[in-house]
């Protein structure tokens, strides 16, 4: 079997160039703040960007795509090194359409392929135009398109969208030349480029999914395309997508894709769920829990959203001064501060990577400078909750969770403890997870880090009890936040339905437990787990 390989590094410039060329400005790829609300927690690369790079390999120099199919398993992130492998199958596996190849896309952040599929290459069905010029990376689209913001409930069978485009020869060549700037180890003649344009239509499936059908909430799953005829250079075409199937339980839609008399195929897309509105400070203001928290100074890591943001609001409703730690979600953190101040509370947003000691030191110093002391520390910061089978993990993924969850709690605790000792006591509350008791499949990196946080909690509780520093854990079962949105709705509903209380805990349920442990009602409790599980075992 023959095989061809090429590697390249994904840069922000490369992602921007792909967006300009295809018109795919989907927020998941372009908007850092919006991408934070996906389960990926950061910008990810267009799925078709690595696929388009197969055009650099030798078989594409003389043959064109007849059929291509692929499945996207894991995302590609900015900064990843992407490794492409194209393998020609045995001769007895060849089809009447042409030569059969399998392909894999691997990245430096995952052991297993992130994308895989098959390609059949054959001779052109019509004479293709020669590439005579190289132009700037202008868009293939005849007109720019707006990003649709459809909700799942807006999608109906038969819904159709179109993209008018031109096979801009110079733009395609310019794209391949841009890719080559970042390639490593390609040995073929770097001046010899393909003269067929089926890959343009493949790339524009990304635009159809990310901008039109469904648009902003799209997560591309798989595709299968067949070319009846070859595309020609600098010709106008129309790509059409039509909803063919809808799965309510999985939020997946299937679309028929076609270019009249040229292309037919199918693609599948999962729709990301809309972010649920968190309870506002006004919603929580009636919950008077503990007057002893009045004017206490509370630091909450990872507090710009989810459990952390709700906890910040609840502490503020009790009259506490709140420090909202964040890393990437600056606008959300500042909005939360404004909300608290509008209700006559005091709050401070501080950007700090808790895995970096010097940034934690700066955050604590700023807290003490602003409020005079630290009474309560809530270690809540996490990275993500992506499902990754153990055999697909690289250690760096586990290390990243350890760095944020464990090292972050270590740095923050070590920096606040002297201030607590000086004041005569304090509270440290670590947010752990029921997953350490009943580990879900595919979440070993998260479970490893949270398990270590449990050990840190118990150690600190014993060592600093004599200083009246109480260190406890809040252990919720699955909470529906941005962190768990990647878990299919049907699975989450099944887990929630199996709970004796018949639902998942809310961010308010978890925040109440944290605030309760921080108050005066639990002055003789340390080193303990506070279960927020709705009656699920284990029972202690």
C-alpha positions, -999 to +999 in steps of 0.1 A: +000+000+000+012+035-008+008+063+017+014+100+018+018+123+048+019+160+055+019+180+088+011+216+095+005+238+125-029+255+128-025+292+134-050+320+139-039+334+106-047+301+088-081+299+104-089+335+094-077+328+058-100+298+056-129+319+069-122+346+043-120+321+015-151+301+024-172+328+040-175+306+071-174+330+100-192+307+124-188+320+159-174+287+172-143+293+150-140+330+151-155+345+183-135+336+214-161+348+238-189+329+221-169+297+218-165+298+256-202+289+258-197+256+239-186+225+258-152+229+240-146+261+261-124+276+234-123+283+196-120+253+175-108+249+139-132+244+109-135+207+104-129+210+066-097+230+070-075+199+076-095+180+050-087+206+024-050+201+031-051+166+015-051+185-018-014+191-012-006+154-016+006+137-048-025+117-058-045+150-061-020+163-087-034+142-115-068+129-102-100+145-090-124+136-062-152+112-072-164+104-037-154+116-003-168+108+032-156+116+067-165+117+103-154+143+128-147+127+162-128+154+181-121+190+175-089+206+163-077+235+184-057+266+176-020+258+180-024+221+173+000+204+149-021+184+125-008+152+109-026+140+077-022+105+063-036+093+030-033+056+023-041+039-010-061+006-006-051-027-022-057-030-059-086-055-054-104-028-034-105-004-063-138+007-077-150+014-112-150+051-103-113+051-095-087+045-069-098+041-033-079+058-004-085+060+034-075+091+053-068+100+089-064+134+106-044+133+138-034+162+161-008+168+188-035+169+215-050+135+209-037+100+205-065+087+182-075+102+149-098+133+153-112+128+118-112+098+094-128+088+062-125+076+026-118+092-008-122+078-043-100+096-068-104+093-106-098+110-139-117+142-147-151+137-163-147+170-182-116+188-192-106+210-163-092+245-169-056+251-162-045+274-134-030+305-149-029+329-121-027+332-084-049+359-067-055+369-032-075+346-009-109+362-018-140+343-010-155+317-032-189+330-024-206+354-049-221+373-020-213+374+017-237+355+039-250+362+074-246+337+102-280+321+109-290+319+146-316+292+143-328+272+173-334+235+171-372+242+173-369+264+141-357+235+120-383+216+100-379+188+074-376+203+040-360+235+052-336+245+025-306+270+021-284+278-008-249+292-014-239+307-047-202+304-054-175+305-080-146+281-084-120+309-081-089+292-094-065+318-081-082+318-047-078+280-043-042+281-053-036+309-029-051+289-002-029+259-009+001+282-009-010+296+024-013+261+038+022+253+026+037+280+047+029+259+078+036+224+064+064+202+077+080+172+059+062+174+026+086+160+000+066+162-033+073+189-059+060+220-040+055+239-073+031+213-087-005+221-076-038+204-085-060+218-112-094+203-101-118+221-078-140+195-062-123+203-029-139+238-031-173+223-029-162+201+000-148+231+019-181+250+013-200+223+031-184+239+062-200+272+052-234+256+046-234+241+081-217+269+100-235+299+084-268+288+069-282+254+080-283+255+110-257+283+114-243+295+147-252+264+168-237+239+143-214+211+153-204+192+121-205+154+126-200+137+093-204+140+055-207+118+024-204+134-011-204+120-046-193+141-077-212+132-109-191+155-129-159+175-123-161+212-113-146+236-137-124+266-130-140+300-126-176+288-131-207+298-111-225+271-091-251+268-064-247+245-034-280+236-018-287+220+016-321+206+025-331+191+059-339+154+054-341+141+090-345+154+125-337+136+158-352+154+188-335+131+213-300+138+201-305+173+185-291+160+152-302+170+118-293+153+085-292+173+053-291+164+016-264+184-002-264+189-040-251+209-069-274+203-098-260+176-121-226+179-103-228+168-067-251+148-044-245+138-008-255+140+029-242+157+059-251+154+096-250+182+122-256+183+159-271+215+172-255+230+203-281+238+229-288+275+238-272+286+270-297+286+298-302+320+316-287+318+351-306+331+380-301+368+385-291+385+417-327+398+419-339+362+418-317+353+447-321+384+468-350+370+489-329+340+501-315+353+534-294+324+547-267+336+571-263+371+585-227+362+596-216+366+559-223+403+559-191+421+546-171+388+545-146+388+516-151+358+493-128+347+464-144+324+439-123+309+411-139+303+377-167+326+388-177+343+355-203+316+346-221+284+357-218+273+393-192+300+401-214+329+388-244+317+407-223+313+439-210+348+435-246+362+432-258+342+462-228+354+484-235+390+473-272+386+482-260+378+518-240+410+519-206+395+512-179+412+491-171+390+461-140+386+440-148+371+407-119+353+392-119+346+355-094+336+327-111+342+294-147+354+300-139+390+308-171+405+295-192+380+316-171+387+347-175+425+343-212+422+337-215+402+369-197+429+388-221+455+374-251+434+384-238+431+420-230+468+422-265+477+409-279+459+439-257+479+462-231+451+467-194+452+463-175+430+438-142+429+419-134+410+387-098+397+385-082+379+356-058+352+367-047+318+355-049+299+388-023+274+376+003+302+376+014+312+411+025+347+403-010+355+389-026+340+420-003+361+442-014+392+422-051+383+426-048+379+464-028+411+468-054+430+448-081+414+469-065+424+502-057+459+489-093+464+479-112+447+508-086+443+535-087+405+540-098+371+527-124+352+547-136+326+522-120+308+492-141+288+468-119+266+445-142+261+415-121+266+384-121+238+358-110+233+321-137+213+303-158+181+306-152+166+272-158+129+268-124+114+257-118+076+260-087+067+280-069+052+250-074+085+231-059+106+259-025+121+259-010+130+293-009+167+285-048+167+286-047+151+321-020+175+332-040+205+321-069+194+343-045+188+372-028+222+366-061+241+368-081+220+393-054+208+417-025+231+413-049+261+411-065+251+444-030+245+458-018+280+448-049+298+460-051+280+493-014+285+500-017+322+493-049+329+513-041+308+544-016+333+559-043+360+557-068+337+573-044+327+601-037+364+608-075+371+610-081+341+633-098+317+608-115+313+575-132+289+551-119+270+521-146+252+500-136+230+471-161+220+444-156+184+436-178+159+418-199+128+422-180+115+392-152+106+417-176+082+434-192+068+403-168+075+374-186+079+340-170+063+310-146+086+290-139+112+318-108+098+335-088+131+331-115+150+350-120+122+376-082+120+382-079+158+389-110+160+411-099+129+431-066+147+438-086+178+450-104+155+475-071+145+489-059+181+491-091+190+510-087+164+536-050+172+541-056+209+546-086+202+569-064+183+593-034+206+591-052+239+596-080+230+619-060+244+648-061+278+631-099+277+628-096+273+590-123+249+580-118+231+547-147+212+531-160+199+498-193+203+479-199+173+458-228+177+433-241+151+408-244+163+372-253+200+370-266+213+336-242+241+327-221+249+296-196+224+310-219+194+304-236+206+271-216+181+251-235+152+267-265+143+246-298+156+259-313+121+260-284+109+282-287+138+305-325+134+308-320+097+316-295+105+343-317+132+358-347+109+357-329+082+376-323+106+405-347+100+435-357+137+433-363+133+395-340+161+383-304+173+382-292+197+408-292+234+397-265+259+401-285+274+429-286+240+447-248+239+446-244+275+455-266+272+486-244+243+498-212+264+493-227+295+510-240+273+539-205+258+545-190+293+545-213+306+572-215+303+610-239+273+611-211+248+603-184+260+626-174+224+637-173+207+603-141+203+584-127+178+559-162+166+549-181+161+517-214+180+514-234+159+489-257+177+465-270+146+447-307+144+452-306+111+471-282+092+449-258+069+467-233+067+483-250+075+516-227+088+544 
